[in-house]
């Protein structure tokens, strides 16, 4: 990423699991500074749902840290 601006991002995804539990997945990372928030959120939501089959998203958010 030499020559490109980067930024640190944080994301949280709250899920209701298939058995009714409430679970929050949190993550952070470095990415392009101009990356749209919805693109970051899509990846975070997909990862959380892959970890909890049958869950549904209650809310999610991504932000620059």
mmCIF file of the N, C-alpha and C atoms, coordinates in Angstrom:
data_MODEL
# 
_entry.id   MODEL 
# 
loop_
_atom_site.group_PDB 
_atom_site.id 
_atom_site.type_symbol 
_atom_site.label_atom_id 
_atom_site.label_alt_id 
_atom_site.label_comp_id 
_atom_site.label_asym_id 
_atom_site.label_entity_id 
_atom_site.label_seq_id 
_atom_site.pdbx_PDB_ins_code 
_atom_site.Cartn_x 
_atom_site.Cartn_y 
_atom_site.Cartn_z 
_atom_site.occupancy 
_atom_site.B_iso_or_equiv 
_atom_site.pdbx_formal_charge 
_atom_site.auth_seq_id 
_atom_site.auth_comp_id 
_atom_site.auth_asym_id 
_atom_site.auth_atom_id 
_atom_site.pdbx_PDB_model_num 
ATOM 1   N N  . UNK A 1 1  ? 0.822   -1.197  0.000  1.00 0.00 ? 1  UNK A N  1 
ATOM 2   C CA . UNK A 1 1  ? 0.000   0.000   0.000  1.00 0.00 ? 1  UNK A CA 1 
ATOM 3   C C  . UNK A 1 1  ? 0.865   1.260   0.000  1.00 0.00 ? 1  UNK A C  1 
ATOM 4   N N  . UNK A 1 2  ? 2.070   1.123   -0.478 1.00 0.00 ? 2  UNK A N  1 
ATOM 5   C CA . UNK A 1 2  ? 2.970   2.259   -0.515 1.00 0.00 ? 2  UNK A CA 1 
ATOM 6   C C  . UNK A 1 2  ? 2.368   3.377   -1.360 1.00 0.00 ? 2  UNK A C  1 
ATOM 7   N N  . UNK A 1 3  ? 2.366   4.574   -0.804 1.00 0.00 ? 3  UNK A N  1 
ATOM 8   C CA . UNK A 1 3  ? 1.839   5.709   -1.529 1.00 0.00 ? 3  UNK A CA 1 
ATOM 9   C C  . UNK A 1 3  ? 0.343   5.922   -1.385 1.00 0.00 ? 3  UNK A C  1 
ATOM 10  N N  . UNK A 1 4  ? -0.353  4.983   -0.767 1.00 0.00 ? 4  UNK A N  1 
ATOM 11  C CA . UNK A 1 4  ? -1.797  5.144   -0.572 1.00 0.00 ? 4  UNK A CA 1 
ATOM 12  C C  . UNK A 1 4  ? -2.081  5.434   0.891  1.00 0.00 ? 4  UNK A C  1 
ATOM 13  N N  . UNK A 1 5  ? -3.072  6.261   1.124  1.00 0.00 ? 5  UNK A N  1 
ATOM 14  C CA . UNK A 1 5  ? -3.460  6.568   2.497  1.00 0.00 ? 5  UNK A CA 1 
ATOM 15  C C  . UNK A 1 5  ? -4.262  5.407   3.069  1.00 0.00 ? 5  UNK A C  1 
ATOM 16  N N  . UNK A 1 6  ? -3.974  5.094   4.321  1.00 0.00 ? 6  UNK A N  1 
ATOM 17  C CA . UNK A 1 6  ? -4.696  4.025   5.006  1.00 0.00 ? 6  UNK A CA 1 
ATOM 18  C C  . UNK A 1 6  ? -5.371  4.583   6.250  1.00 0.00 ? 6  UNK A C  1 
ATOM 19  N N  . UNK A 1 7  ? -6.293  3.820   6.771  1.00 0.00 ? 7  UNK A N  1 
ATOM 20  C CA . UNK A 1 7  ? -7.006  4.202   7.986  1.00 0.00 ? 7  UNK A CA 1 
ATOM 21  C C  . UNK A 1 7  ? -7.282  2.940   8.796  1.00 0.00 ? 7  UNK A C  1 
ATOM 22  N N  . UNK A 1 8  ? -7.431  3.114   10.091 1.00 0.00 ? 8  UNK A N  1 
ATOM 23  C CA . UNK A 1 8  ? -7.797  2.002   10.961 1.00 0.00 ? 8  UNK A CA 1 
ATOM 24  C C  . UNK A 1 8  ? -9.311  2.037   11.133 1.00 0.00 ? 8  UNK A C  1 
ATOM 25  N N  . UNK A 1 9  ? -9.934  0.868   11.049 1.00 0.00 ? 9  UNK A N  1 
ATOM 26  C CA . UNK A 1 9  ? -11.383 0.752   11.152 1.00 0.00 ? 9  UNK A CA 1 
ATOM 27  C C  . UNK A 1 9  ? -11.762 -0.204  12.277 1.00 0.00 ? 9  UNK A C  1 
ATOM 28  N N  . UNK A 1 10 ? -12.924 0.009   12.859 1.00 0.00 ? 10 UNK A N  1 
ATOM 29  C CA . UNK A 1 10 ? -13.507 -0.895  13.848 1.00 0.00 ? 10 UNK A CA 1 
ATOM 30  C C  . UNK A 1 10 ? -14.922 -1.228  13.405 1.00 0.00 ? 10 UNK A C  1 
ATOM 31  N N  . UNK A 1 11 ? -15.333 -2.466  13.654 1.00 0.00 ? 11 UNK A N  1 
ATOM 32  C CA . UNK A 1 11 ? -16.694 -2.889  13.306 1.00 0.00 ? 11 UNK A CA 1 
ATOM 33  C C  . UNK A 1 11 ? -17.261 -3.739  14.438 1.00 0.00 ? 11 UNK A C  1 
ATOM 34  N N  . UNK A 1 12 ? -18.571 -3.661  14.623 1.00 0.00 ? 12 UNK A N  1 
ATOM 35  C CA . UNK A 1 12 ? -19.296 -4.496  15.582 1.00 0.00 ? 12 UNK A CA 1 
ATOM 36  C C  . UNK A 1 12 ? -20.568 -4.994  14.916 1.00 0.00 ? 12 UNK A C  1 
ATOM 37  N N  . UNK A 1 13 ? -20.883 -6.257  15.162 1.00 0.00 ? 13 UNK A N  1 
ATOM 38  C CA . UNK A 1 13 ? -22.105 -6.855  14.632 1.00 0.00 ? 13 UNK A CA 1 
ATOM 39  C C  . UNK A 1 13 ? -22.800 -7.575  15.780 1.00 0.00 ? 13 UNK A C  1 
ATOM 40  N N  . UNK A 1 14 ? -24.022 -7.174  16.085 1.00 0.00 ? 14 UNK A N  1 
ATOM 41  C CA . UNK A 1 14 ? -24.839 -7.824  17.112 1.00 0.00 ? 14 UNK A CA 1 
ATOM 42  C C  . UNK A 1 14 ? -25.774 -8.809  16.437 1.00 0.00 ? 14 UNK A C  1 
ATOM 43  N N  . UNK A 1 15 ? -25.767 -10.049 16.934 1.00 0.00 ? 15 UNK A N  1 
ATOM 44  C CA . UNK A 1 15 ? -26.582 -11.120 16.357 1.00 0.00 ? 15 UNK A CA 1 
ATOM 45  C C  . UNK A 1 15 ? -27.503 -11.728 17.404 1.00 0.00 ? 15 UNK A C  1 
ATOM 46  N N  . UNK A 1 16 ? -28.606 -12.286 16.929 1.00 0.00 ? 16 UNK A N  1 
ATOM 47  C CA . UNK A 1 16 ? -29.452 -13.185 17.723 1.00 0.00 ? 16 UNK A CA 1 
ATOM 48  C C  . UNK A 1 16 ? -29.229 -14.554 17.102 1.00 0.00 ? 16 UNK A C  1 
ATOM 49  N N  . UNK A 1 17 ? -28.666 -15.483 17.891 1.00 0.00 ? 17 UNK A N  1 
ATOM 50  C CA . UNK A 1 17 ? -28.345 -16.807 17.361 1.00 0.00 ? 17 UNK A CA 1 
ATOM 51  C C  . UNK A 1 17 ? -29.610 -17.631 17.185 1.00 0.00 ? 17 UNK A C  1 
ATOM 52  N N  . UNK A 1 18 ? -29.466 -18.752 16.499 1.00 0.00 ? 18 UNK A N  1 
ATOM 53  C CA . UNK A 1 18 ? -30.606 -19.637 16.241 1.00 0.00 ? 18 UNK A CA 1 
ATOM 54  C C  . UNK A 1 18 ? -31.228 -20.136 17.539 1.00 0.00 ? 18 UNK A C  1 
ATOM 55  N N  . UNK A 1 19 ? -30.415 -20.255 18.608 1.00 0.00 ? 19 UNK A N  1 
ATOM 56  C CA . UNK A 1 19 ? -30.964 -20.715 19.891 1.00 0.00 ? 19 UNK A CA 1 
ATOM 57  C C  . UNK A 1 19 ? -31.342 -19.565 20.824 1.00 0.00 ? 19 UNK A C  1 
ATOM 58  N N  . UNK A 1 20 ? -31.362 -18.323 20.297 1.00 0.00 ? 20 UNK A N  1 
ATOM 59  C CA . UNK A 1 20 ? -31.868 -17.175 21.045 1.00 0.00 ? 20 UNK A CA 1 
ATOM 60  C C  . UNK A 1 20 ? -30.846 -16.364 21.822 1.00 0.00 ? 20 UNK A C  1 
ATOM 61  N N  . UNK A 1 21 ? -29.589 -16.748 21.776 1.00 0.00 ? 21 UNK A N  1 
ATOM 62  C CA . UNK A 1 21 ? -28.566 -15.977 22.486 1.00 0.00 ? 21 UNK A CA 1 
ATOM 63  C C  . UNK A 1 21 ? -28.253 -14.684 21.734 1.00 0.00 ? 21 UNK A C  1 
ATOM 64  N N  . UNK A 1 22 ? -27.807 -13.673 22.489 1.00 0.00 ? 22 UNK A N  1 
ATOM 65  C CA . UNK A 1 22 ? -27.344 -12.410 21.908 1.00 0.00 ? 22 UNK A CA 1 
ATOM 66  C C  . UNK A 1 22 ? -25.820 -12.445 21.907 1.00 0.00 ? 22 UNK A C  1 
ATOM 67  N N  . UNK A 1 23 ? -25.220 -12.250 20.726 1.00 0.00 ? 23 UNK A N  1 
ATOM 68  C CA . UNK A 1 23 ? -23.769 -12.321 20.571 1.00 0.00 ? 23 UNK A CA 1 
ATOM 69  C C  . UNK A 1 23 ? -23.303 -11.075 19.831 1.00 0.00 ? 23 UNK A C  1 
ATOM 70  N N  . UNK A 1 24 ? -22.177 -10.511 20.275 1.00 0.00 ? 24 UNK A N  1 
ATOM 71  C CA . UNK A 1 24 ? -21.573 -9.376  19.578 1.00 0.00 ? 24 UNK A CA 1 
ATOM 72  C C  . UNK A 1 24 ? -20.198 -9.777  19.071 1.00 0.00 ? 24 UNK A C  1 
ATOM 73  N N  . UNK A 1 25 ? -19.962 -9.570  17.785 1.00 0.00 ? 25 UNK A N  1 
ATOM 74  C CA . UNK A 1 25 ? -18.653 -9.790  17.182 1.00 0.00 ? 25 UNK A CA 1 
ATOM 75  C C  . UNK A 1 25 ? -18.016 -8.433  16.950 1.00 0.00 ? 25 UNK A C  1 
ATOM 76  N N  . UNK A 1 26 ? -16.748 -8.301  17.352 1.00 0.00 ? 26 UNK A N  1 
ATOM 77  C CA . UNK A 1 26 ? -16.006 -7.055  17.164 1.00 0.00 ? 26 UNK A CA 1 
ATOM 78  C C  . UNK A 1 26 ? -14.727 -7.355  16.397 1.00 0.00 ? 26 UNK A C  1 
ATOM 79  N N  . UNK A 1 27 ? -14.346 -6.411  15.557 1.00 0.00 ? 27 UNK A N  1 
ATOM 80  C CA . UNK A 1 27 ? -13.100 -6.568  14.824 1.00 0.00 ? 27 UNK A CA 1 
ATOM 81  C C  . UNK A 1 27 ? -12.526 -5.221  14.458 1.00 0.00 ? 27 UNK A C  1 
ATOM 82  N N  . UNK A 1 28 ? -11.251 -5.216  14.141 1.00 0.00 ? 28 UNK A N  1 
ATOM 83  C CA . UNK A 1 28 ? -10.621 -3.990  13.663 1.00 0.00 ? 28 UNK A CA 1 
ATOM 84  C C  . UNK A 1 28 ? -9.552  -4.367  12.651 1.00 0.00 ? 28 UNK A C  1 
ATOM 85  N N  . UNK A 1 29 ? -9.166  -3.383  11.881 1.00 0.00 ? 29 UNK A N  1 
ATOM 86  C CA . UNK A 1 29 ? -8.157  -3.633  10.867 1.00 0.00 ? 29 UNK A CA 1 
ATOM 87  C C  . UNK A 1 29 ? -7.764  -2.355  10.165 1.00 0.00 ? 29 UNK A C  1 
ATOM 88  N N  . UNK A 1 30 ? -6.837  -2.490  9.253  1.00 0.00 ? 30 UNK A N  1 
ATOM 89  C CA . UNK A 1 30 ? -6.335  -1.360  8.471  1.00 0.00 ? 30 UNK A CA 1 
ATOM 90  C C  . UNK A 1 30 ? -6.777  -1.559  7.029  1.00 0.00 ? 30 UNK A C  1 
ATOM 91  N N  . UNK A 1 31 ? -7.240  -0.481  6.422  1.00 0.00 ? 31 UNK A N  1 
ATOM 92  C CA . UNK A 1 31 ? -7.672  -0.557  5.040  1.00 0.00 ? 31 UNK A CA 1 
ATOM 93  C C  . UNK A 1 31 ? -7.492  0.774   4.349  1.00 0.00 ? 31 UNK A C  1 
ATOM 94  N N  . UNK A 1 32 ? -7.851  0.841   3.082  1.00 0.00 ? 32 UNK A N  1 
ATOM 95  C CA . UNK A 1 32 ? -7.749  2.098   2.340  1.00 0.00 ? 32 UNK A CA 1 
ATOM 96  C C  . UNK A 1 32 ? -8.584  3.191   3.012  1.00 0.00 ? 32 UNK A C  1 
ATOM 97  N N  . UNK A 1 33 ? -8.048  4.385   3.088  1.00 0.00 ? 33 UNK A N  1 
ATOM 98  C CA . UNK A 1 33 ? -8.724  5.492   3.755  1.00 0.00 ? 33 UNK A CA 1 
ATOM 99  C C  . UNK A 1 33 ? -10.029 5.870   3.066  1.00 0.00 ? 33 UNK A C  1 
ATOM 100 N N  . UNK A 1 34 ? -10.152 5.570   1.777  1.00 0.00 ? 34 UNK A N  1 
ATOM 101 C CA . UNK A 1 34 ? -11.352 5.970   1.039  1.00 0.00 ? 34 UNK A CA 1 
ATOM 102 C C  . UNK A 1 34 ? -12.375 4.840   0.914  1.00 0.00 ? 34 UNK A C  1 
ATOM 103 N N  . UNK A 1 35 ? -12.225 3.778   1.686  1.00 0.00 ? 35 UNK A N  1 
ATOM 104 C CA . UNK A 1 35 ? -13.147 2.629   1.603  1.00 0.00 ? 35 UNK A CA 1 
ATOM 105 C C  . UNK A 1 35 ? -14.509 3.027   2.179  1.00 0.00 ? 35 UNK A C  1 
ATOM 106 N N  . UNK A 1 36 ? -15.597 2.773   1.453  1.00 0.00 ? 36 UNK A N  1 
ATOM 107 C CA . UNK A 1 36 ? -16.927 3.129   1.949  1.00 0.00 ? 36 UNK A CA 1 
ATOM 108 C C  . UNK A 1 36 ? -17.324 2.278   3.160  1.00 0.00 ? 36 UNK A C  1 
ATOM 109 N N  . UNK A 1 37 ? -18.025 2.884   4.106  1.00 0.00 ? 37 UNK A N  1 
ATOM 110 C CA . UNK A 1 37 ? -18.446 2.189   5.314  1.00 0.00 ? 37 UNK A CA 1 
ATOM 111 C C  . UNK A 1 37 ? -19.318 0.984   5.046  1.00 0.00 ? 37 UNK A C  1 
ATOM 112 N N  . UNK A 1 38 ? -20.208 1.069   4.045  1.00 0.00 ? 38 UNK A N  1 
ATOM 113 C CA . UNK A 1 38 ? -21.096 -0.067  3.771  1.00 0.00 ? 38 UNK A CA 1 
ATOM 114 C C  . UNK A 1 38 ? -20.317 -1.269  3.245  1.00 0.00 ? 38 UNK A C  1 
ATOM 115 N N  . UNK A 1 39 ? -19.214 -1.021  2.567  1.00 0.00 ? 39 UNK A N  1 
ATOM 116 C CA . UNK A 1 39 ? -18.374 -2.115  2.086  1.00 0.00 ? 39 UNK A CA 1 
ATOM 117 C C  . UNK A 1 39 ? -17.702 -2.831  3.268  1.00 0.00 ? 39 UNK A C  1 
ATOM 118 N N  . UNK A 1 40 ? -17.236 -2.061  4.236  1.00 0.00 ? 40 UNK A N  1 
ATOM 119 C CA . UNK A 1 40 ? -16.642 -2.641  5.444  1.00 0.00 ? 40 UNK A CA 1 
ATOM 120 C C  . UNK A 1 40 ? -17.682 -3.436  6.220  1.00 0.00 ? 40 UNK A C  1 
ATOM 121 N N  . UNK A 1 41 ? -18.862 -2.881  6.328  1.00 0.00 ? 41 UNK A N  1 
ATOM 122 C CA . UNK A 1 41 ? -19.937 -3.528  7.073  1.00 0.00 ? 41 UNK A CA 1 
ATOM 123 C C  . UNK A 1 41 ? -20.363 -4.828  6.415  1.00 0.00 ? 41 UNK A C  1 
ATOM 124 N N  . UNK A 1 42 ? -20.412 -4.865  5.101  1.00 0.00 ? 42 UNK A N  1 
ATOM 125 C CA . UNK A 1 42 ? -20.770 -6.099  4.392  1.00 0.00 ? 42 UNK A CA 1 
ATOM 126 C C  . UNK A 1 42 ? -19.833 -7.235  4.780  1.00 0.00 ? 42 UNK A C  1 
ATOM 127 N N  . UNK A 1 43 ? -18.543 -6.951  4.826  1.00 0.00 ? 43 UNK A N  1 
ATOM 128 C CA . UNK A 1 43 ? -17.562 -7.973  5.184  1.00 0.00 ? 43 UNK A CA 1 
ATOM 129 C C  . UNK A 1 43 ? -17.685 -8.414  6.628  1.00 0.00 ? 43 UNK A C  1 
ATOM 130 N N  . UNK A 1 44 ? -17.888 -7.466  7.539  1.00 0.00 ? 44 UNK A N  1 
ATOM 131 C CA . UNK A 1 44 ? -18.025 -7.795  8.960  1.00 0.00 ? 44 UNK A CA 1 
ATOM 132 C C  . UNK A 1 44 ? -19.280 -8.622  9.211  1.00 0.00 ? 44 UNK A C  1 
ATOM 133 N N  . UNK A 1 45 ? -20.379 -8.244  8.568  1.00 0.00 ? 45 UNK A N  1 
ATOM 134 C CA . UNK A 1 45 ? -21.632 -8.992  8.736  1.00 0.00 ? 45 UNK A CA 1 
ATOM 135 C C  . UNK A 1 45 ? -21.502 -10.408 8.175  1.00 0.00 ? 45 UNK A C  1 
ATOM 136 N N  . UNK A 1 46 ? -20.878 -10.547 7.020  1.00 0.00 ? 46 UNK A N  1 
ATOM 137 C CA . UNK A 1 46 ? -20.709 -11.870 6.413  1.00 0.00 ? 46 UNK A CA 1 
ATOM 138 C C  . UNK A 1 46 ? -19.866 -12.775 7.308  1.00 0.00 ? 46 UNK A C  1 
ATOM 139 N N  . UNK A 1 47 ? -18.805 -12.230 7.895  1.00 0.00 ? 47 UNK A N  1 
ATOM 140 C CA . UNK A 1 47 ? -17.948 -13.024 8.779  1.00 0.00 ? 47 UNK A CA 1 
ATOM 141 C C  . UNK A 1 47 ? -18.700 -13.453 10.036 1.00 0.00 ? 47 UNK A C  1 
ATOM 142 N N  . UNK A 1 48 ? -19.477 -12.552 10.623 1.00 0.00 ? 48 UNK A N  1 
ATOM 143 C CA . UNK A 1 48 ? -20.238 -12.886 11.831 1.00 0.00 ? 48 UNK A CA 1 
ATOM 144 C C  . UNK A 1 48 ? -21.290 -13.951 11.535 1.00 0.00 ? 48 UNK A C  1 
ATOM 145 N N  . UNK A 1 49 ? -21.991 -13.813 10.427 1.00 0.00 ? 49 UNK A N  1 
ATOM 146 C CA . UNK A 1 49 ? -23.015 -14.806 10.071 1.00 0.00 ? 49 UNK A CA 1 
ATOM 147 C C  . UNK A 1 49 ? -22.395 -16.163 9.738  1.00 0.00 ? 49 UNK A C  1 
ATOM 148 N N  . UNK A 1 50 ? -21.206 -16.164 9.168  1.00 0.00 ? 50 UNK A N  1 
ATOM 149 C CA . UNK A 1 50 ? -20.524 -17.432 8.880  1.00 0.00 ? 50 UNK A CA 1 
ATOM 150 C C  . UNK A 1 50 ? -20.150 -18.154 10.172 1.00 0.00 ? 50 UNK A C  1 
ATOM 151 N N  . UNK A 1 51 ? -19.850 -17.381 11.217 1.00 0.00 ? 51 UNK A N  1 
ATOM 152 C CA . UNK A 1 51 ? -19.485 -17.970 12.508 1.00 0.00 ? 51 UNK A CA 1 
ATOM 153 C C  . UNK A 1 51 ? -20.699 -18.458 13.286 1.00 0.00 ? 51 UNK A C  1 
ATOM 154 N N  . UNK A 1 52 ? -21.880 -17.940 12.965 1.00 0.00 ? 52 UNK A N  1 
ATOM 155 C CA . UNK A 1 52 ? -23.117 -18.281 13.680 1.00 0.00 ? 52 UNK A CA 1 
ATOM 156 C C  . UNK A 1 52 ? -24.213 -18.643 12.676 1.00 0.00 ? 52 UNK A C  1 
ATOM 157 N N  . UNK A 1 53 ? -24.166 -19.846 12.104 1.00 0.00 ? 53 UNK A N  1 
ATOM 158 C CA . UNK A 1 53 ? -25.189 -20.245 11.128 1.00 0.00 ? 53 UNK A CA 1 
ATOM 159 C C  . UNK A 1 53 ? -26.602 -20.141 11.718 1.00 0.00 ? 53 UNK A C  1 
ATOM 160 N N  . UNK A 1 54 ? -27.511 -19.593 10.947 1.00 0.00 ? 54 UNK A N  1 
ATOM 161 C CA . UNK A 1 54 ? -28.897 -19.460 11.378 1.00 0.00 ? 54 UNK A CA 1 
ATOM 162 C C  . UNK A 1 54 ? -29.181 -18.216 12.199 1.00 0.00 ? 54 UNK A C  1 
ATOM 163 N N  . UNK A 1 55 ? -28.154 -17.408 12.462 1.00 0.00 ? 55 UNK A N  1 
ATOM 164 C CA . UNK A 1 55 ? -28.344 -16.184 13.246 1.00 0.00 ? 55 UNK A CA 1 
ATOM 165 C C  . UNK A 1 55 ? -28.935 -15.087 12.369 1.00 0.00 ? 55 UNK A C  1 
ATOM 166 N N  . UNK A 1 56 ? -29.452 -14.050 13.043 1.00 0.00 ? 56 UNK A N  1 
ATOM 167 C CA . UNK A 1 56 ? -29.910 -12.869 12.303 1.00 0.00 ? 56 UNK A CA 1 
ATOM 168 C C  . UNK A 1 56 ? -29.257 -11.633 12.905 1.00 0.00 ? 56 UNK A C  1 
ATOM 169 N N  . UNK A 1 57 ? -28.998 -10.667 12.067 1.00 0.00 ? 57 UNK A N  1 
ATOM 170 C CA . UNK A 1 57 ? -28.334 -9.436  12.495 1.00 0.00 ? 57 UNK A CA 1 
ATOM 171 C C  . UNK A 1 57 ? -29.345 -8.538  13.187 1.00 0.00 ? 57 UNK A C  1 
ATOM 172 N N  . UNK A 1 58 ? -29.005 -8.102  14.395 1.00 0.00 ? 58 UNK A N  1 
ATOM 173 C CA . UNK A 1 58 ? -29.828 -7.139  15.117 1.00 0.00 ? 58 UNK A CA 1 
ATOM 174 C C  . UNK A 1 58 ? -29.404 -5.715  14.769 1.00 0.00 ? 58 UNK A C  1 
ATOM 175 N N  . UNK A 1 59 ? -28.096 -5.483  14.745 1.00 0.00 ? 59 UNK A N  1 
ATOM 176 C CA . UNK A 1 59 ? -27.564 -4.182  14.319 1.00 0.00 ? 59 UNK A CA 1 
ATOM 177 C C  . UNK A 1 59 ? -26.082 -4.348  14.041 1.00 0.00 ? 59 UNK A C  1 
ATOM 178 N N  . UNK A 1 60 ? -25.552 -3.418  13.277 1.00 0.00 ? 60 UNK A N  1 
ATOM 179 C CA . UNK A 1 60 ? -24.132 -3.448  12.954 1.00 0.00 ? 60 UNK A CA 1 
ATOM 180 C C  . UNK A 1 60 ? -23.660 -2.026  12.704 1.00 0.00 ? 60 UNK A C  1 
ATOM 181 N N  . UNK A 1 61 ? -22.365 -1.838  12.899 1.00 0.00 ? 61 UNK A N  1 
ATOM 182 C CA . UNK A 1 61 ? -21.793 -0.515  12.686 1.00 0.00 ? 61 UNK A CA 1 
ATOM 183 C C  . UNK A 1 61 ? -20.303 -0.653  12.377 1.00 0.00 ? 61 UNK A C  1 
ATOM 184 N N  . UNK A 1 62 ? -19.815 0.273   11.585 1.00 0.00 ? 62 UNK A N  1 
ATOM 185 C CA . UNK A 1 62 ? -18.389 0.345   11.268 1.00 0.00 ? 62 UNK A CA 1 
ATOM 186 C C  . UNK A 1 62 ? -17.990 1.809   11.325 1.00 0.00 ? 62 UNK A C  1 
ATOM 187 N N  . UNK A 1 63 ? -16.766 2.036   11.775 1.00 0.00 ? 63 UNK A N  1 
ATOM 188 C CA . UNK A 1 63 ? -16.303 3.421   11.888 1.00 0.00 ? 63 UNK A CA 1 
ATOM 189 C C  . UNK A 1 63 ? -14.786 3.454   11.783 1.00 0.00 ? 63 UNK A C  1 
ATOM 190 N N  . UNK A 1 64 ? -14.306 4.625   11.450 1.00 0.00 ? 64 UNK A N  1 
ATOM 191 C CA . UNK A 1 64 ? -12.866 4.846   11.496 1.00 0.00 ? 64 UNK A CA 1 
ATOM 192 C C  . UNK A 1 64 ? -12.468 4.966   12.956 1.00 0.00 ? 64 UNK A C  1 
ATOM 193 N N  . UNK A 1 65 ? -11.367 4.364   13.303 1.00 0.00 ? 65 UNK A N  1 
ATOM 194 C CA . UNK A 1 65 ? -10.896 4.408   14.697 1.00 0.00 ? 65 UNK A CA 1 
ATOM 195 C C  . UNK A 1 65 ? -9.890  5.522   14.891 1.00 0.00 ? 65 UNK A C  1 
# 
